[in-house]
Amino acid sequence: MNYYQEKIETNSLIPAKIYFGYGSDDTASYPLHWHSNLEFDLVISGMINGLINGKPVKVYPGEFFFVNSGELHETSSDDISKLNTVTILLSYNLLKEYCEDIDSYYFDFSGNKKAQKKVTQLIIECAYLYEQKEEFYELEISIVLRKICSILLNDCRKEK
């Protein structure tokens, strides 16, 4: 089994990597890899076939593919031409600032529709701010990312 560690660079103003995936580019499919950042892939159109630690996951429009820090995962699509996503690779260190013993936890959205809905709205807000790049957009995105952290820590945190 071949896999690799993805190194993700973030800057001090935006503690995440944010990008838009369109079916025609190279962001539509990723082979097996891992990273310390938490990954959110919101599907706008199309569908993601994901694999997290060997477990298959299908993600449809309006849903997001979520990966905890350090989990081995990959993504692909049956019809890449229809795939449109927003990806946020949230800094693990940002969570560690608020929860020093973060290594003792993982995050689980299963069965928590309220948290899923809130995070979906925040991903959309983040994407809008990132796309518009208005004055002080980095500050606004940083606030939205911290709201996501709050949901993770308060509503989705589970002991390992």
C-alpha positions, 0 to 999 in steps of 0.5 A: 500500500503506497501513501504519502504525507501531504505537507500543508502550508498556511500563513499566520493570517489564515490558519487553513488552506482553502481552495476550490476543486473543479472537475476539470483540474487536478484537485478532483482526485487525491491518492492515499495520503495523510496530513495533520490538518483536519479536512473538510471537502464540501460537495457543491455538485457531483459526488466524492468517493472517499476512503478513510482508514479503509472505510468507504464513504460517499459524499453528495451535494450539500454534504462534506467529506471530513477527515481527522488529523492523521487519518489515511484517506483518498478521494475520487469521483465517478464523474470528475467533470461534474465535481465541484467542491470547496476544501478547507484544510484546517490547521491542527495547531489552531485547535491545539491553541484552545485544547492543549490535550487535543491529541487525546481526541478525535472529531465525529459528526455522525448523527449530529445533523445540527453540527453538520449544518452549522459547519456546512454554512461556515464553509460556504461563508469561508469560501465566499470571503476567500473568493471576494477578498475584500478588505480584511478578509483574512480577519473575517476568515479567521473568525469563521475558522474559529467558529468551526473549531468551537463546533468541533470542540464543543459538539463533535469531540470524542475521546480516543 
